[in-house]
Amino acid sequence: MMATTHHDMTVTLSSTGELRHSEQRFVNGAQIYAIDEAMHLGKGEKLEWRVVGQKALVNNREYKSFWRAILVTLRNGECIAQVSYKLKTRFDDYQYTLLPSGIPAVARSIRADNVTCTIQ
């Protein structure tokens, strides 16, 4: 069985270093998760956005068996976002929790399609 989740994320960075991270996840059109958090660059309680270059930020998120990284880069006035997934050592599949039920789930593969990024 293949499952598809629609994930919207908005990240706003101010000149003072304050970052606002908002995201929502939907399955079959129904919202299953939402967060809206203000923080500073660096490790937050649930989130971590770090500077990894003169014009790049990365968000790392740890799950039970894998890491997800979102890299946002500014290049020639254009915003480029890339999402990557990496299994942890000794794991052969992607283990996560279904929201909002909290039921453990497993995926053999995971990918991000149609990733977009805009500057406002």
C-alpha positions as CSV (number, residue, x, y, z in Angstrom):
1,M,0.0,0.0,0.0
2,M,1.3,3.4,-0.9
3,A,0.5,6.4,1.3
4,T,0.8,10.1,0.2
5,T,1.0,13.0,2.7
6,H,0.7,16.6,1.6
7,H,3.0,18.8,3.7
8,D,3.0,22.6,3.7
9,M,5.8,24.5,5.5
10,T,6.4,28.2,5.9
11,V,9.7,29.5,7.4
12,T,10.2,33.2,7.9
13,L,13.5,34.6,9.0
14,S,13.8,38.2,10.3
15,S,16.9,40.4,10.3
16,T,17.1,39.9,14.1
17,G,17.5,36.2,13.7
18,E,14.0,35.3,14.8
19,L,12.5,32.5,12.8
20,R,8.9,31.5,12.5
21,H,8.2,27.9,11.5
22,S,4.7,26.9,10.5
23,E,3.7,23.6,9.0
24,Q,0.7,21.5,8.3
25,R,0.2,17.9,7.1
26,F,-2.8,16.5,5.3
27,V,-3.8,13.0,4.3
28,N,-6.7,12.7,1.9
29,G,-7.5,16.4,2.3
30,A,-7.8,16.1,6.1
31,Q,-5.4,18.0,8.3
32,I,-3.6,15.6,10.7
33,Y,-0.9,17.9,12.1
34,A,-0.1,21.6,12.6
35,I,2.5,23.6,14.3
36,D,3.3,27.3,14.5
37,E,6.4,28.2,16.5
38,A,8.6,31.3,16.9
39,M,12.2,30.6,17.7
40,H,15.8,31.8,17.0
41,L,18.2,30.1,14.7
42,G,19.7,27.0,16.5
43,K,18.2,24.2,18.4
44,G,14.6,24.8,19.7
45,E,12.5,22.5,21.9
46,K,11.1,20.6,18.9
47,L,12.8,22.2,15.9
48,E,16.3,23.1,14.8
49,W,17.2,25.5,12.0
50,R,20.9,26.2,11.5
51,V,23.0,28.3,9.2
52,V,25.2,26.1,7.1
53,G,26.6,28.6,4.7
54,Q,26.4,32.3,3.8
55,K,23.0,31.8,2.1
56,A,21.8,28.5,3.4
57,L,19.7,27.1,6.3
58,V,19.1,23.5,7.2
59,N,16.3,21.9,9.3
60,N,17.2,18.5,10.7
61,R,14.5,16.3,12.2
62,E,15.2,12.9,13.9
63,Y,12.8,10.1,13.7
64,K,13.1,6.6,15.2
65,S,15.0,5.0,12.3
66,F,16.0,7.9,10.0
67,W,16.9,11.6,9.7
68,R,15.1,14.1,7.5
69,A,17.0,17.2,6.3
70,I,15.5,20.3,4.6
71,L,18.1,22.5,3.0
72,V,17.1,26.0,1.9
73,T,19.6,27.9,-0.3
74,L,19.4,31.3,-1.9
75,R,21.2,31.4,-5.3
76,N,21.0,34.3,-7.8
77,G,17.9,35.7,-6.0
78,E,16.2,32.3,-6.3
79,C,15.1,30.1,-3.4
80,I,16.0,26.4,-3.7
81,A,14.7,23.8,-1.2
82,Q,15.9,20.2,-1.1
83,V,14.6,17.4,1.1
84,S,16.7,14.3,1.9
85,Y,16.2,11.2,4.1
86,K,18.9,9.0,5.6
87,L,18.4,5.8,7.4
88,K,20.2,5.4,10.7
89,T,22.7,2.6,11.1
90,R,21.2,-0.9,11.7
91,F,17.8,0.1,10.1
92,D,16.4,-1.2,6.8
93,D,13.2,0.7,6.7
94,Y,11.7,4.1,7.7
95,Q,9.8,3.8,11.0
96,Y,7.5,6.7,12.1
97,T,4.3,7.4,13.9
98,L,1.0,7.9,12.1
99,L,-0.7,11.2,13.1
100,P,-3.0,11.8,14.8
101,S,-3.5,8.2,15.9
102,G,0.0,7.6,17.2
103,I,0.1,4.1,15.6
104,P,3.6,3.0,14.6
105,A,4.1,2.7,10.8
106,V,6.9,1.5,8.5
107,A,7.8,2.5,4.9
108,R,10.3,0.8,2.7
109,S,11.1,4.0,0.9
110,I,10.3,7.7,1.4
111,R,10.7,10.7,-0.9
112,A,9.7,14.3,-1.3
113,D,8.1,15.4,-4.6
114,N,7.2,18.8,-5.9
115,V,9.3,20.7,-3.4
116,T,9.0,24.5,-3.9
117,C,10.5,27.5,-2.2
118,T,9.7,31.2,-2.5
119,I,11.1,34.4,-1.2
120,Q,8.7,37.1,-0.1
